Amino acid sequence: MKVLVICTPRPGVQPGDIGAHAAAEMAALKELQSDGTLARAYSPGGPGAVLIFEAGRPAVETALAGLPLVRDGLIDTEIIELHPFPGLAG
């Protein structure tokens, strides 16, 4: 299953707050990528991130809970399960 996660800074969070966690966040994302849970990570061109996971929702929720920015309450996440269109599945 593919799961889309949209990450946005919480109101009032400053770029420096996020920057202080950047190295730890990238290390955690690389670990998720190396174990095959995180398929892709994108920048939306501003604050935040768009993540695509190859895992079920429970595994994604567990993975997100371990990310420093989530754990420290600096970002909000929106989890969207993606399902193929039946007529386009290939």
C-alpha angles and dihedrals in degrees: 000000000000120000125191118210122192113199121197131173114256116248111278095022111132125216090246090057090057094039091058088063098040098105094047092045093051091048090052092048091049090052091051089048093049092052090051097246096108111055100178141356125200139182114230089214093263138039114335138035142251114220129188117201130194096212143081121276096260091055091047092050090051092048092049092049088060095054112105095227092052094041091052093047096244099125138038120221131209113200117205122182110216121217125185120245105253094228093050102043110123 
